[in-house]
Amino acid sequence: MFSHRRALAVAAVVCASVLGLASPAMAAPPATSTSTADVIGVTVRTGSTSAAIAVRYRCTGSPDQVHVWVSLKQSADRTADPRLADEGSGSRGTAAAWSQSHAGKPKCDGTTHFGVFTVDQQEAGYGILRHGWAYVQFCLFDAQNQTVPVSDFEFDRLL
């Protein structure tokens, strides 16, 4: 897992981002890409249907080449239910809570960045997010990854 110190550091990054002090970011690669994405491991609930997800990423491309999708799903008992990793488990109602977003503009200059991306239910979603385990999906399309995104999918604690 991760250390208490790492959790505090990630929480500080998330809080700074929510307050507008950190910039958005992202990415993770197919074999020939230099783009990367890594969900850091702690996600912070910012409301009953919203959360901030910390990501380390590297990507390239102009704003019209960059697109982000982030999703967070929880089971009814807030455990790491493997069914949440199934394609479409949010839209099919397998999850008890699902928040997602296409918002966020990472800085894609070919260098590594840390950023925080927010999910909510403005586009689609349902249920109330609660403390516990959540399945986080982070996908980034950039200049090198126009058809298949660089991605990171994992279960993380929702604080």
Order of alpha helices (4+ residues) and beta strands (2+ residues): alpha-beta-beta-beta-beta-beta-beta-beta
